[in-house]
C-alpha cells in the first residue's frame, strides 16, 4: 500500500535514495543496451542467422515492445500491495527478466544456422521485451511516487540519465572486445558466462532499488488505451508532427546503432574500439544536455531541435567518410553524434510536455498518459525500423559473418548503414519538425490561457458562480476574473514574492496587519528550508544543479514515465491553485505560492515583487542565521534557484519576470515600514471601495523576530535584520 505519510515536499530525497533509484536504471541498461548494441551481431556471427532475417527479427520484436509497453502502462497501477503499486513489479519481475535475457543470448551450438535458431531468438526476444516492459514501466513511473517535489524528480531523472549513459559505456568496454573474433574457441561459453554475470548483477541492483525506495505519493490509476492514444493524436497536430519526426529520428539512430559494432570492427579495425566510440557519444550528450535550457531560450525548441538534428546529420556524414582504421575520426564522429542526439532527445521530451498543454487548450481534455504512450510506441517503432534497415542493408551488400575480412562491397554497406542512410532519415525528421507549429510565444500564450481557464473553473466550483459571473473585463489592466459575484464587496488581496533576503517574510505579515486581512505564508518558508533541510539547501551544489539539468540526457526508453511525472506536477499545481483561492476567499496577503500567477487576472488583487541588492541580502541572511558570507551566499542562491525551478515545473512561469507584477520595490534602500505603506497606499488608490471584512477574525498575525521600530529608525544593525 502506498504510504502517504511523510510525503512532505520540504524533506528532500537523500542522496542514498537518489543513487538507489539510479541503480535501477543501471540494471535496466545492462539488459536493454546489451540487446540494442549487440543482439544483431550476436544473431549474425554466433547464432548463424542471415543479416536480413536478423533485422526482421529486431524490427518485429521492437514493434511488439511498443505493444507490451502500452499493456504494462495499463496494468501496473491496478494492484496495491504492502510494498506499493510499482515496486512489487521490480521485486518479482527482475528474476524472470534476467532468465529470459540469458536465454536470449544462449542459442545452443547445435541449432546455430538453422530455422530453430531463428525461432529461439524470436521467442526469447519477444519474452524479453514483455518482461522488460513490466519492470521498466513501473520503474520509470516510480520517480513520481517517491516525491511530490518537482526539483527532486529532476534529480532522479538526471541521476537516471547519467547512470544510463555510464552503464552503456561500461557495458561496451566489457562486451565489445569479445566480438573481435567470433570464431575463437569457447566464445559461446564465454558469452553465456558474460550474460549470466550481467543478469545476476541486474537482479542485485533491482533489489537494492526496491529495498531503498518507498512509494509515498498516491498515484491515480492510469487509464490509457490504444483507442484513447489514437484519439489524442488525431486532435493534436503538434503531437502528430512530433511523433512523425521522432519515428524518423529514432529510425536513423537505431539504423546506426544496430551496426555500430560492425563499423568499429570491420571499418575501423578493432571491435574493442566500440567502447571508445560509446564513451565519446556519452560525453557529447552530457555536454550538450546542460546547455539545452540556454538553447531553448535563445532559439526556441523547434529551431533548437532542428539544430540538434543538423549536428546529428553532420556526425553521420563524418561516419560515412571517415578513413578506415582511424579511431580519432570515429571518436570525433561519435562525440558530435552524442551532442546532436543529446540535444534532440532532451528537446523532444520538453516539446512533448508542450503538446500536452496544446491538447488541453484545443479539446479541454488533458491527457499526459495518452500523449506519452503514443510517443513511447512511436519511438519503439522507429527503433524497430532502424534495426531492421541497418541489418538488412549490410546483408544486401554481402556481409558474411564467416569471413575473416569483409569485402569492399560489404564494408561500403556498413558505411551506408552507419552514416548515409541515418543521415537521410534524420534529414527527413528535420524537415518534418520544421512544420512543428508551437513556437515559444505560441506556447507561452497557451499556458497563460490554460492557467486562466483552470483558475476560473476553480472559482466557479468553490464560489458557486457561473462562468459568466466569473468572467469580466477591466479595461487597462488585464483583469478578467471576479472572485465574488458582481456587486459583492471584495476584501483586499495582495500577492508578494521576494528574492531571498529581500524581507518578504517580514513585510508580508506587516502588510496583512495594515490591511486587516489574513496572512498566508509561503508553503515552505525560508525558515523551514533553513532549519528542516539546511544541508540539502546549502549543498545545492553545481553538481546537483547539473544533475537536474541533464534529466533527459540519457537514452531513456520509458517515455510514459515522463507522463506520470508531468501529471504529478499538474495535480500539485491544481491543488495549490485551489488552496490559494480558498485562502483569499476573505481577502489576504499571500506570500509566494505562485500567487501572482494564480491570481494574475483576479479583480481586486495586486501583485508585488520585492528585490534588494545581493550584498544587502547576503548581510541580512548572515545576521538572521549566523552564517559566514560563503554559507549565506550559497543559501540565498539555492533558495532563489529552487523556488524558480518549482514555479517552472508546476506552472511553467518565471516568478522573477517583472511583467507579472504591478509593483517592484527595492527594499535595500527604504525601511520595511515604508515598503508596507507604499503597497497599502497603491492598493487603496486602485481599489478604494475594497475594505476588509469585519466579520473575519484575522487573529494575531505573528512577525518574525524583526523589531518594527528598528525599521522605522533604520539603524545599520537593525536594517540587516
N, C-alpha and C positions, 0 to 999 in steps of 0.2 A: 504494500500500500504506500502511495506517495505521502511522504511526511512533509506537511507544510509548516510545521513548527520550525522556527529558526530561519525561515525564508526571509531574512531581513537584508535588505539591499546594502545597509551600511556595514555588513560583515562581508568583507571581500574574501573571495576564494583564496585559500592558501596556495603557495607555490607547489606544495606537495600534491594537492588535488588537481591543479592545472597540469602538472607533469604526468600524474597518473592517467588523466584523461588523454593526454597526448600519446602515451604509450599504447593506448588502444588503437590509435591510427598507425603506429609503427606495426602493430600486429596485423592490421588490415593490409598494409602495403607489402608485408613480407610475402603475402599470397597474391594480392591483386597485381602488384607491379611485376611479380615473377611471371604471371600469365601474360601481362601486357608486353613485357620486354623479351621474354624467352620462349613463349609457347610455340610460336610459328617456327622458329629454328629448331626447337625440340621435335616438332612433328616432322619436319623435312629431314633432319640429319640423324635422329635417333629412332623415331617411330617408322621411318621409311615411307612417309606419305608424300605424295607429289605436292609441289608448292601451290598449284591451283586448287587442289582439294583442301589443303591446309587453310588456304584463305577462305574458302567457302565455309569450313567449319567455324573459323573465327568469326565470320560475319553472322552466321546463323545463331551462334551462342550469344553474341553481343545483343542481337535483337531480342533473344529470349531473356537476356539480363534486364533489358528495359521493361519487359512484362513482369518479371519477378520483382523488380523494384516497386512497380505500381502495386503489386499484390501485397508486398511487405508493408508498404505505406498504409494500406487499408487495414492491415491485420494487427500490427504490433501494439496498437493502443487499446485493443479490445479487452485485454486481460489485466486485472490488477492483482498484485501479489504482495506479500510482505516485503519483497525486495523492490517493489515499484512496478511500473508498466514496461520499462525499457531494459533495465539491467538484467532481468532473467534471460532475455534472448542472447545476451553476451555470455552469460554464465553457462547456459545449456547448449548454445549453438556453436561455441568455439571448437569443441572437440569434433563434432561431425564435419565442420568446415575443414579442419586440419586433415581429417581422414580422407575426404574426397580430394583434397588438394594433393596429398601424397600419391593417391591412386592415379590422379591425372597425369603425373609425371613418372609413372611406373609401368609403362607398357611392356609386357613380357617380351623377351627377345624372340621367343618362338612365333609370335604373331606379327612382328615388325614387317612392314611392307605388304601386308595382306589387308583384306576387307575388314577383318576383325580388329585390326589396329585403328581403322577409321571409326568403327563402332565404339571401341573402347574410349577413344579420345572424345568423341561426340557425346556419349552418355555421361562420362565423368566431368566433362567441361560443363554440360548442362546442369548436373548435380552441384558442381562447384558454384556456378552462378546463382543458383537457388539458395544454397546455404550462405553464400556471401551476402546476398540481399537481406536475409533475415538476421544477420549480425551487423552489417554495415549501416542499414537504415536506422535501426534503433540506436546504434552508437552515435551516428550523426545527430539524431534528434535529442540525444541525452544532454547536450550543452544547454538547451533551452529549459531543461528540467532541473539543472544543477543550480541555477541562479536566475533571478529576475533582473540583475544588473546588466544593462547592455554593454557597459565597458568591460565587465568580466567576461561576457560572452565573446567579445572581441579578443580578449586574451586567450580564451580557449581555442577560438578559431585560428588565431595566429600561431599558438603552440602546435596545433594540429597540422597546420601548413608546413611549419619548419620540420616537424617530426616526419611528415610525409616525404618531404624533399630529401632529408638526410638519409632516411631508410632506403630510398631508391638508390642513392649513391653507394651506400654500404653494400647493398644487395648486388649492385653492378660489380664492385670490386671482388666480392666473394664468388660470384657465379660466372661472370663473363669469361674469365680465362679458361674455364672448363670446356668451352666450345671451340678452342683453338684447333684441337684435333679430335673430332668426334669419332674417329676410327680407332682410337687408342684402346688398349686392353683395359677392361674393368670400368669403362666410362659409364656404363649403365648403373652398375652398383654404386659407383661414386656419386652419381647424380641422385640416385634414390636416397642415399645417406644424407646428402645435402638437403633434400626436400623434407626428410624426416626431422632433421635438426631445425629447419625453418618452421615446420609445423609445430614442433614442441615449444619453440621459443614464442611463437604466436599465441599458443594456448596460455602459457605462463603470463604473457603481457596482458592478455584479455582478462585473466583472473585478477591481476594487480589493478587493472582499470575498474573491474567490478567491485573489488574489496574497498578501494579508497575513494569511491564516489558515492553520492547519495542523492536520490531524487527528492528535492524539497519544494518544487514548484508544480502545482497541479496543472496538467496539460489537458486542454479539451481534446476529445477524441477526433481524429482526422477522418472525414468522410469524403474521400477523394475517389472518384470512379473514372474510368476511361471516358464515359459519356460526358461527365462534368468537365474534364480537362479539355476535350474537343470543343465543348461549348465555350469554354473560357477563351480558347484560341480564336474561334470564329468572330468573337465580338471585340477582339483586341488586336488591332493592326500592329502596334509596336511589338507586341509579343510574337506575332506571326513573323515579322521581319527578323527579330532577334533569334528565334528558333531556326529560321531558314539559314541565316548566316552561321549560326552555331553548328548546324549539320555539316556545312561545307568546311568550316574551320576545323572541326574535330576530325572530319574525314582526312583532311590534309595532314593534321598532326599524327594520326594513327597510321596513315599510309607510310609515313616516315618511321615512326617508332616500331612498327611491325618488322621492318627490315633493317633497322639501325645496326643491329649486331652483325648482319651480313656485310654492311658497309664498313664497319670497323675491321672485320676480319679479312674481307676479300678486296676492299678498295684501299684502306689504309694499311693493311698488312698484319694486324695483330688484334685478336678478339679481346685481349686484356685491355686494350686502349679504350674500349667502350666505356669503361668506368670513368676515365678522364673526361670523356665527352659528357657523361651524365653529370659529373661534378661541375663542368663549365656551364651546362644548362641550368643547374640549380643555382649557381652563383648569379647568373644573369637574371633569373626570375626573382631572386631575393633583392637584388639591386634595384630593379625597376618597380617592384611592388610598393616599396616605401615612398616612391615618387609619384604614384598614381594619383593621390589627392591633389598634388600640385598640377599635374597634367589635366585633371578634371576641371580645376578652377580656370586654368589658362586657355584650354582648348575646348572644353566640353566633353562629354562622354562619347558622343558619336565620332567626333574628329579624333579623340584620343584612341578609341577602338580602331579606327581606320589607320592611324599612325602605327599602332602596335601590329596590325596586320601587315602593313608595308614593311616593317622591320622583319617580320617573320618571313615574308617573301624574299627579302634580301638574304636571310640566312639560308633558305632553301637553294637560292641561286649559288651561293658560296659552296654549299654541299655538292651541288652538281658539278661545278667547275674545279673543285679542289684537286690539286695534284695527288696522284696515287702515292701512298706511303708517307704523306705529310700529316703528322699528328698535330702540328701547330695550326695548320689550316682547318683541321677538324675541330680543334678546341675553339678557334675563333668563330667558326660557323655555329657551333652549339651554344656558345655564350650569347651570340646575337639572337639565336633562336629562343633561348631562355628569356631574354629581355622582351622579345616580341610576344610570345605566348603568355608570359607572366603578366604583361600589361593587358592583353586582350581578355585573359581569364578573369582578372580582377574587375575589369570594367564590365564584362559580360554579367557577372553576378550583381554588380551595382545597378546596371541597366535593368536587370530582371526585377529588382525591387521597384524600379520606376514604372515598369509595365503593370505591376500590381496596382499602383496608385491610379494609373490611367484606366484600368479595367473598372475600378470602383467609381471613378469620375464619370465614365461613359455609361455604365449599366446600373450603378447604385449597389452593386454586389461586390464584396471584397473576397478574393479567392487566392490566398497565398498558396494553399495546398495544390489546387489545380494548376496554377501557373508554374510553380516549381516542379511539379510532377511531369508536366509536358516537356519542360526543358531537360529534365533528367532523362526522360525517354529519348528525346531527340539526340542528346549527347551520346547515348549508348548506340543509337542507330548510326550516327556519324562514326563512332569508333569501329563499329562492325563493317561499315562500308570501306573505311580506310584500311583496316586489317586485311579484308578480302582483296582490295585493289592492290595493295603492296605485294602480297604473296602471289596473287595471280599474275602480276606484271613480271616479277622475276622468273616465274615459271614459263611464261610466254617467251622470254628471252633466253631460255635454255639453261636455267640454273640446274646444276647437277650436284646433289648432296654427296655423291660418292667420289667426286673429282677432288684431287688434292689442290688443283689450281683451276679456277673458273676461266672460261673462255672470255675473249674480249667482248663478245656479244652479251654474255651473261653479266659481266661487270657493268656494261652500259645499261642493262636492265635494272641493276641495283642502283646505279646513279639516278636513273629516271624515277624509280620508285622512291628514292630518298629525297631527291631535290626537285626535279622538273614537275612531276605530277602534283606533289604537295603545293608547289608554288602556284600552279594553275588553280587548284581547289581553293587556296587561301585568297587568291586574287578575286575569285568569284564571290567569296564571303565578303570581301571589302566592297565590291560593287553592290551587293545586297544591302549591306549596312549603310551605304550612302543614302538609302531610302528610309532609314530609321527616322521617324517623324518627331521624336521627343528631344528637343534641344534643352539647354539649361534653363532658358527663360520660360519655355512652354511647361516644363515640369514644375518649375517654381510656382507658376500661376495655378497649375492643377493642385498642387499641395495646399496653397493658400485657400483655394475654393473648397477643397475637401475639409480642411480644418473648420472653415466657417459653417459648412453643412453639418458636420458632426456636432459642433458646439450648439448650433441652433436646434438640432434634433434632441440633444440632451436637455436643452432648456424647455422644449415642448413637453418632454416626458416628466421633468422634475417640477415645472411650474404650472402644469396643466393648461398650457396655452396652445393655440393652433399655430401652424406655420405662418399664417397671415398675420397673427397678432405679434409674433416674434419679429417678423421682417419689417424693417423701416429704412429710411434713407435720411441721414443727417448731412445736409449739403455742406461741403467744405472740409469735413474731417474724416470721411470714410466710415463713420459708424453706421452699421446696418442691422444691428441686433438689439432688441429690447430684452431685458431680463425680467421685467414686470409688464403687466398689461398697461396699455396707454391710459394716462391719467393717474395711475398709481404713483405715489411718491417713491423715488429711488434713493436709498441712503448712499453716502459716499463710498466709492470703490477706488482704490489706488493700488497698482501693482508696482513693486520695487524690485529691481535687480541690480546688484552691485558687484564690482570687482572685489576679490578677496582683499580685506583690509581697507575698503572704502567706507566702512561704517554702516552698511545697510542693516546689520543685525541690531544696531542701536537706534538708528534713525527710524526704522520701521515701527517698533513699539512706541517711540515718542510721537510719531505721526498719528498712530492709531488713537493715542490719548488725546491728541489735539483735535481730531475729527470725531471723537467719541464713538468709534466703531471697533469691532473686534480686530485683533491682530492674528494673522495666520502666518506662522513662521515657516522657514524652509522645511522641506521634507526631511532633509539631513543637514543640520546646521553646521557651521564651521566648527563649533564647539564639539559636536558629536563626531565629526570627521577627525578632529584632532585628538580627542580623548579615546574614542572607541577604536579607531584604526589609525593611530598616529604613524605606526611603522609602514603600513601599506600606502598611506598618503604621501609621506615624505619620501618614501622609496619608490615613487612612481618615476623610475629612472629612465634614461634614454633607451635602455634595452627593453623595458616594459612598454614604452610608447612604440618602439619599433615593432615589438611583438604584435601589438594591436594593429599596426599599420599594414602588416603582411598577412592579415587574416584570410585573404583569398589567393595567396601566392602559390600554394601547393596545388597539385593536380587532384583536387577534391572531386570525388565522383558522386557523392551523395548530396546532390543539389536540393533534394527535398528537405534535408535537414536545415538548409538555409531558410526555407519557407517556414519551418517551425519557429526559428529564431525571430524572423520578421513578424510572424503572427503574435509571438510573445511580446515584442515591442509594441505592437498595435494595441494589444489588450492592456498593457501597463499604461500607455498613453490615454486610452479611453477611460480607464479608472481614474487617472489623475484629473482628466477634464471634468468628470462627474464630481470628484471631490472638491475641486476649485469652485465649481458652480454652487455646490452645497454650502461651502464655507462663506461665500459672499452673498448668500440669499438675503441677509440683513445688513449688507454693507461690510466693508472690511479693508484692511491693508494687507495685501498678500506679498510676502517676501519670497521670491523665487518661484518654484513650482511651475515654471513656464507660463506664469500668469499673464505676462504681456502678450504671449502668443494666443493662449486660450481665450482671453478677453479682449483681443485686439480690436474687434468690431463692436464691442459692447457699449451701448449708450449709457452714460453715467460713470464711465471708468476713465481714468487717465493712467498713463504708463511712464514710469520714471526709471532712469538708469543712473547709478552713482559710480563715479570714477575718481581716481586720485593718482598723482604721480607715483611711479613704482617705488622710489626711495621712501616716500612717506608711508606707503602701505607696508613696506618691509619693517619700518620702525614701529608701526603700530602692532604688527604681529609679534615682533621681538618683545615689546613691552607687555603685551597681553599674555604671552605664553612662556616667557622667559627663555626664548630661543636665541642662539647666536645668529649672525647675519646669513650664514650659509643655510642653516636649517630653516630660517624664516623665509628665505627666498625660495627654497625648494617647496615648502608648504604652500606658499602663495601661488607659485606657478602650477603646482599639481592640482590645487583646488580649482583654479580658473579653467585649467585644461579639462579636468574631469567633468565639471559641470557643463562645459560647452559640448563635450562628447555625448553626455547624456541627452542633451537637447537635440543634438543632431540625430542620434539613434532613434529617439522617441517621436520627435515632431519634424525632423528634417529642417530645422531652422537654426540660425546663429543668434544666440542671445546677446552677442556683442555688436550686433548690427543696429546702429542708431536709428535706422528708418522705422523701427518698431516702437519707438518711444516718443512721447510728447515733450519730454524734458530730460536733458542730460546735464548733470550737475557735477562739478569738480569739488569734492569735499575736502581737498587738501588745502584750500585757501580760505575757507569760511567755516564757521563753527557749525556743529550739528544742529543747534537751535535755529540758526539762520537757514539751514537747509530745510528743516521742518516748516518754518514759517513760509519759505518760498513755495514749497509744494502745496501747502494748505491754501495759500493765497491764490495760486493758479487754479486749484480745484474750485474754490468758492467763486472765482471770477468766471470760470467756464460753466459751472453748474450752480448758479446762485439759489435755485429752487430746491436742490437736493440737501436734505437735512438728515441727521442720524435719527433712527427710530428710537423714541424714548422708552418704548416697552422692552427693548433688548438690553439685557444686563451684560455689559462687556466685561464685568469683573475687574479685578485689579490687574492691569497689564504689567507684568514684571519687566524691568530693564536689566540688561547685563550690567556688570559692575563698572559702569562708566558714569561718574558723577555729572549730573546735568549742569550744575552750576560751573563745573570746570569748563564745559564747552562755552558757557556764557562768558567766562573770563578769558578763555583762550590761552592759558599758560602753556609753555612748551611741554612740560611733563604731562599735563592733562590732555593736550591735543593728541599726544601719542597714544593715549588710551582710546 
